[in-house]
Amino acid sequence: MLQGFNEKNKDILVSINGKLVHRDEAKVSVFDSVVQGGDAVWEGLRVYNGRVFSLEEHLERLQNSAHALCFKEIPSNETIKKALFETLKANEMMDETHIRLTLTRGEKITSGMDPRLNQKGCTLIVLAEWKPPVYPPSITLATSTIRRNNPMFLDSKIHHNNLLNNILAKIDANNAGADAGIMLDMNGFVAEANGVNLFCIRKGVVLTPFADACLPGITRALILEICAENNIPYAEKNLSLVEFYTADEVFTTGTMGELTNVKEIDGREIMNKSKIERLEELKILFRAKTKVSGTPII
Ligand SMILES: Cc1ncc(COP(=O)(O)O)c(C=O)c1O
């Protein structure tokens, strides 16, 4: 699955530190921390019906990630929201929009690793693009040799721009002819796929790995909330690949692709033996939330 260029994005305006510029002019300095060390945090958000979905949850994760990385002069949520809404309004984006929100440690006075070289405050980038959910109706997965970070190395609860291990997992998937790569944790249990969280459904029970070595996804949390609200049995637990191979249904979650069916993992077809169509039920409940909730663009 490869995204294409959308002509509608040809002349979009991008916000950099509150200044709106044409996409061709939207640049950061070669001294910026994101160039120097991938030293940045980010969020992917979606706009539905004039509202930014789960905005407060995304801002909380962004602020926590920046604080955990010891960023200084982190912009307030009010400042970030202002830049975000200004960007959406300038591009007349009220639906079918994906936002890539990036906060870097900022520009350095000279190249180097030391955060004390950052004396100009953070860099805030709001990149909003026309992008309806990008995944096809169902996808295939292949297990990667690359393990997902855990707190012993780099805590996956920080949503940072050091994406090389995820990118390597995606390369493994591309080479295997699959849409995404499954990343295991250090004990061999499934952590997540390279850019989305994973769920399996066994005999009607919705299961997902503990958020120990995966990003605690906002869509993932919402699915667990939907299960609780609707008396759908669910659990977070260690799950092996075999439990995914033999599940009745498997799906991915993420802001970019919402809920996506997985039809095959490592050459094993996912076969529903239970005849319970739980995933369709979850999709309907999720869509209902996107229709009514979110922060209005003001
Ligand atoms: C590695 C990874 N896992 C999962 C997700 C999905 O998270 P969310 O549901 O918050 O979009 C993302 C999204 O950025 C991601 O990068």
Ligand as a Chemical Component Dictionary entry (heavy atoms), coordinates in Angstrom:
data_LIG
# 
_chem_comp.id                   LIG 
_chem_comp.type                 NON-POLYMER 
_chem_comp.pdbx_formal_charge   0 
_chem_comp.three_letter_code    LIG 
# 
loop_
_chem_comp_atom.comp_id 
_chem_comp_atom.atom_id 
_chem_comp_atom.alt_atom_id 
_chem_comp_atom.type_symbol 
_chem_comp_atom.charge 
_chem_comp_atom.model_Cartn_x 
_chem_comp_atom.model_Cartn_y 
_chem_comp_atom.model_Cartn_z 
_chem_comp_atom.pdbx_ordinal 
LIG C1 C1 C 0 4.170  3.447 16.005 1  
LIG C2 C2 C 0 2.740  3.875 16.035 2  
LIG N1 N1 N 0 1.816  3.039 16.554 3  
LIG C3 C3 C 0 0.509  3.371 16.597 4  
LIG C4 C4 C 0 0.056  4.583 16.117 5  
LIG C5 C5 C 0 -1.410 4.924 16.191 6  
LIG O1 O1 O 0 -1.644 5.857 17.209 7  
LIG P1 P1 P 0 -2.937 6.803 17.204 8  
LIG O2 O2 O 0 -4.129 5.921 17.329 9  
LIG O3 O3 O 0 -2.751 7.677 18.396 10 
LIG O4 O4 O 0 -2.936 7.538 15.915 11 
LIG C6 C6 C 0 0.988  5.503 15.598 12 
LIG C7 C7 C 0 0.552  6.823 15.144 13 
LIG O5 O5 O 0 1.281  7.742 15.039 14 
LIG C8 C8 C 0 2.368  5.128 15.548 15 
LIG O6 O6 O 0 3.293  5.963 15.057 16 
# 
loop_
_chem_comp_bond.comp_id 
_chem_comp_bond.atom_id_1 
_chem_comp_bond.atom_id_2 
_chem_comp_bond.value_order 
_chem_comp_bond.pdbx_ordinal 
LIG C1 C2 SING 1  
LIG C2 N1 SING 2  
LIG C2 C8 DOUB 3  
LIG N1 C3 DOUB 4  
LIG C3 C4 SING 5  
LIG C4 C5 SING 6  
LIG C4 C6 DOUB 7  
LIG C5 O1 SING 8  
LIG O1 P1 SING 9  
LIG P1 O2 DOUB 10 
LIG P1 O3 SING 11 
LIG P1 O4 SING 12 
LIG C6 C7 SING 13 
LIG C6 C8 SING 14 
LIG C7 O5 DOUB 15 
LIG C8 O6 SING 16 
# 
